[in-house]
């Protein structure tokens, strides 16, 4: 299994394109059907990042680091 962690702090403008890209990459024939898990770490988001990420069916975790790394 391959896991991709996407840190996100108010990324509503970009998270959709990022997750679309990861979805396409996960279908790469060179992976030979290796499962790819995508996890979005929602870091104290106050915009639509969570709603958009849910649309892509990825796993979500929440934290309150406030974009400090």
C-alpha positions in Angstrom: 0.0 0.0 0.0 1.0 3.5 -0.7 -0.1 6.4 1.5 -0.2 10.0 0.6 -0.7 12.6 3.3 -1.9 16.0 2.1 -1.6 18.8 4.7 -4.2 21.4 4.3 -4.9 24.7 6.0 -7.6 26.7 4.2 -6.8 25.2 0.8 -10.3 25.4 -0.8 -8.9 27.0 -3.9 -6.4 24.2 -4.6 -7.4 21.0 -2.8 -9.7 19.8 -5.6 -7.0 19.9 -8.3 -4.6 18.3 -5.9 -6.9 15.4 -5.1 -7.8 15.0 -8.8 -4.1 14.7 -9.6 -3.6 12.1 -6.9 -6.6 10.1 -8.2 -5.1 10.0 -11.7 -1.6 9.1 -10.4 -3.1 6.3 -8.3 -4.3 4.7 -11.5 -0.8 4.7 -13.1 -0.2 1.2 -14.7 3.3 1.2 -13.3 1.8 0.8 -9.8 0.4 -2.6 -10.8 -2.8 -2.0 -8.9 -1.0 -1.2 -5.7 -3.6 0.4 -3.4 -3.2 4.1 -2.7 -4.6 5.7 0.4 -5.0 9.5 0.4 -5.3 11.2 3.7 -6.0 14.9 4.0 -4.9 16.5 7.3 -7.3 19.3 7.9 -5.3 21.9 9.9 -7.8 24.2 11.6 -9.6 24.9 8.3 -12.2 27.6 8.3 -13.1 27.4 4.6 -14.6 24.8 2.3 -11.5 22.5 2.3 -13.2 19.8 4.3 -16.4 19.8 2.1 -14.3 19.6 -1.1 -12.1 16.8 0.3 -15.1 14.8 1.4 -16.4 14.9 -2.2 -13.3 13.0 -3.3 -13.9 10.2 -0.7 -10.5 10.5 0.9 -9.7 9.9 4.6 -9.7 13.0 6.8 -8.0 13.7 10.0 -8.3 17.0 11.9 -5.6 18.9 13.8 -5.1 22.4 15.2 -1.4 23.0 14.5 -2.5 26.2 12.6 -0.2 25.7 9.7 3.0 25.6 11.6 4.5 22.6 9.9 
